[in-house]
Amino acid sequence: MALIANIIVAFVAVLHVYFLVLEMFLWDKPLGLKTFRMTPEKAQITKVLAANQGLYNGFLAAGLLWALMLGDAGNSIKIFFLGCVLVAGLYGALTVGRKILFIQALPAALGLLLLLAQA
C-alpha cells in the first residue's frame, strides 16, 4: 500500500507542476486560453495573478517531491501537503468549478487515505 500511496503522491506533484506551467507560462497561449475558457483580453488582464497562483502550485509540488525523497520519514510532510492540495481543491470546486473537485481534490484525498491507512 505504501507504493500505491507514493505513486498517488507523485501523480499529485506532477499535476501541480503541470498547473504551474499552465498558469505561469501558458496562461495567454492557446492551451491556457482553451483550458481556462478565456479570451486573450481577459488572459492579459489576469496574467500576473495567474502566474502568482502557478507559483503556489509549484510550492505544493515541491513539498510533495521533497516528502517523497525522504521516504517513510516524509510521511507527515506528504500528509501536510496533500491536505493543502485537498483544501485548495475543495475551495476551487466551490468557487470556480466542480471539475476541480475531480482533478485536484480527489487525487489528494485518495493519497491522504492511503497514507493514513498505513499509520
C-alpha positions as CSV (number, residue, x, y, z in Angstrom):
1,M,0.0,0.0,0.0
2,A,2.9,2.4,0.6
3,L,4.0,2.1,-3.0
4,I,0.5,2.9,-4.3
5,A,0.3,5.9,-1.9
6,N,3.7,7.2,-3.2
7,I,2.5,6.8,-6.8
8,I,-0.5,8.9,-5.9
9,V,1.6,11.5,-4.2
10,A,3.9,11.6,-7.2
11,F,0.9,12.0,-9.5
12,V,-0.4,14.9,-7.5
13,A,3.0,16.5,-7.6
14,V,3.3,16.1,-11.4
15,L,-0.2,17.6,-11.7
16,H,0.9,20.6,-9.8
17,V,4.0,21.1,-11.9
18,Y,1.6,21.0,-14.9
19,F,-0.6,23.6,-13.2
20,L,2.5,25.8,-12.6
21,V,3.4,25.6,-16.3
22,L,-0.2,26.3,-17.4
23,E,-0.6,29.3,-15.1
24,M,2.9,30.8,-15.3
25,F,3.8,30.2,-18.9
26,L,0.8,29.2,-21.0
27,W,-1.9,31.4,-19.5
28,D,-2.3,33.6,-22.5
29,K,-1.3,30.9,-25.1
30,P,-3.8,28.7,-27.0
31,L,-3.6,25.8,-24.4
32,G,-4.1,28.2,-21.5
33,L,-7.0,30.1,-23.2
34,K,-8.7,26.8,-24.0
35,T,-8.1,25.2,-20.6
36,F,-9.4,28.2,-18.7
37,R,-12.0,29.2,-21.3
38,M,-10.7,32.8,-21.5
39,T,-10.4,35.5,-24.2
40,P,-7.0,36.8,-25.0
41,E,-8.0,40.1,-23.4
42,K,-9.1,38.6,-20.1
43,A,-5.9,36.5,-20.0
44,Q,-3.8,39.5,-20.5
45,I,-5.5,41.3,-17.6
46,T,-5.2,38.4,-15.3
47,K,-1.8,37.1,-16.3
48,V,0.1,38.3,-13.2
49,L,-2.5,36.8,-10.9
50,A,-2.3,33.5,-12.7
51,A,1.5,33.5,-12.5
52,N,1.3,34.0,-8.8
53,Q,-1.2,31.2,-8.5
54,G,1.1,29.0,-10.6
55,L,3.9,29.7,-8.2
56,Y,1.9,28.5,-5.3
57,N,1.1,25.3,-7.2
58,G,4.8,24.9,-7.7
59,F,5.4,25.1,-4.0
60,L,2.8,22.4,-3.4
61,A,4.6,20.2,-6.0
62,A,8.0,20.9,-4.4
63,G,6.7,20.0,-0.9
64,L,5.3,16.7,-2.2
65,L,8.5,15.8,-4.1
66,W,10.6,16.7,-1.1
67,A,8.5,14.4,1.0
68,L,8.8,11.6,-1.5
69,M,12.6,11.9,-1.4
70,L,12.5,11.4,2.4
71,G,10.8,8.1,2.0
72,D,8.8,6.9,5.0
73,A,10.4,9.7,7.1
74,G,8.5,12.2,4.9
75,N,5.0,10.8,5.5
76,S,4.0,13.6,7.8
77,I,5.1,16.1,5.1
78,K,3.2,14.2,2.5
79,I,0.1,14.4,4.7
80,F,0.5,18.1,5.2
81,F,1.0,19.0,1.6
82,L,-1.8,16.6,0.4
83,G,-4.1,18.3,3.0
84,C,-3.1,21.7,1.5
85,V,-4.0,20.4,-2.0
86,L,-7.2,18.9,-0.8
87,V,-8.3,22.2,0.8
88,A,-7.3,24.1,-2.3
89,G,-9.2,21.7,-4.5
90,L,-12.4,21.9,-2.4
91,Y,-12.2,25.7,-2.4
92,G,-11.7,25.7,-6.1
93,A,-14.6,23.3,-6.7
94,L,-16.8,25.6,-4.6
95,T,-15.7,28.9,-6.1
96,V,-14.5,28.1,-9.7
97,G,-15.9,24.9,-11.0
98,R,-16.9,21.4,-10.0
99,K,-14.3,19.8,-12.3
100,I,-11.6,20.9,-9.8
101,L,-13.1,18.5,-7.3
102,F,-12.1,15.6,-9.5
103,I,-8.8,16.9,-11.0
104,Q,-7.3,18.3,-7.8
105,A,-9.2,17.3,-4.6
106,L,-10.0,13.7,-5.4
107,P,-6.4,12.5,-6.1
108,A,-5.2,14.4,-2.9
109,A,-8.0,12.7,-0.8
110,L,-7.1,9.3,-2.2
111,G,-3.4,9.8,-1.4
112,L,-4.3,11.0,2.1
113,L,-6.5,8.0,2.8
114,L,-3.8,5.6,1.6
115,L,-1.1,7.3,3.8
116,L,-3.4,7.4,6.8
117,A,-4.4,3.8,6.4
118,Q,-0.7,2.9,6.8
119,A,-0.4,4.6,10.2
